[in-house]
Amino acid sequence: MPLCGGSKTTQRKLVLLGDGASGKTSLLNVFTRGYFPTVYEPTVFENYVHDIFVDNVHIELSLWDTAGQEEFDRLRSLSYDDTHAIM
């Protein structure tokens, strides 16, 4: 989707992996919303979209927050398709 001025948008998908309570959701909250949550709430699956500019190129980041608990191991792999980066 072009922005004003005709610049092209590049879409990228980033999946966060890690153990439960390791800070994946907190990291995404700081990056996308500018605050660090003080209460721990386990995540099953959450998706954020955040716009950034790198060298005047608009990048639409799709940030996938996965569950770290073992009982969600089978669900986690469903987020891997079309992923550009895993952290």
N, C-alpha and C positions, 0 to 999 in steps of 0.2 A: 504494500500500500504506500504510494508516494506521499510525502509530506509537502507542506507549502514550499514552493520554490522548485518543485519537480525532483527533489532528491529521492533516491531509491532506498527502500527499507530492506535490510538484510535480516533474516530471521535465524536465530540460533537457539538450540536446546541444550540446557545444562542440567544434569541430574546429580543431586547430592546423595551420597551413600555414607553410611556409618552406623555405629551401634546406637541403640536407644539412649537418649539423654546425653549425646555427645556434642550437641550444639548446632545441628544442621538447621533447624527451624529458627533458632536465635540468630544465626548468621544471616539467613535470608531476611529476617525482620529488620536487622540493622541496615542491610544493603538496600532494601526496597522501601522501608517505612521510616528509617532513621531512629529506631528505638530498640532497646534491648529488653525483652520480656523478663519479668521478675518471677513469674509463676510457670512451673513446668507443666505442660499439657502434652501427652504423647500424641504424635502425628501418625495417622494411618496413610494418608496421601494428601498432598496439597500442591497446587500449581499456582505460581505467581507469573505475571508478565511485567517486565520492567524495560523501559526504553533508555538506552545510553547512546552516546555519540563517541566514536573513536575516529580520529583524523577526519572529522567532518562527515563521517558516514553514520547514518542512523541504523542502530542495531536493536531489534526487538528480541530481548532475551526471554525465553520461556524457561522458567526455573522450576524444576520438579523436586519437591521435598518428599523423600521416601521414608517409610517406617523402618526403624532400626531393630525393632523387636523380632525375635526369631519366628514367632507365629505368623509373621507377614512375609517370610522368605519367598514364598511362591508368587505373591503379588508384586514384589519388587522388580522382578525381571520383566514384567509387562511394561515398565517405563523405559526400557532400553532402546526400543525402535526409534530410528531417526535422530539419535542423540549425537550431538557434536562434541560434547565434553562431559566427563564424569569427574566429580570432585569428592 
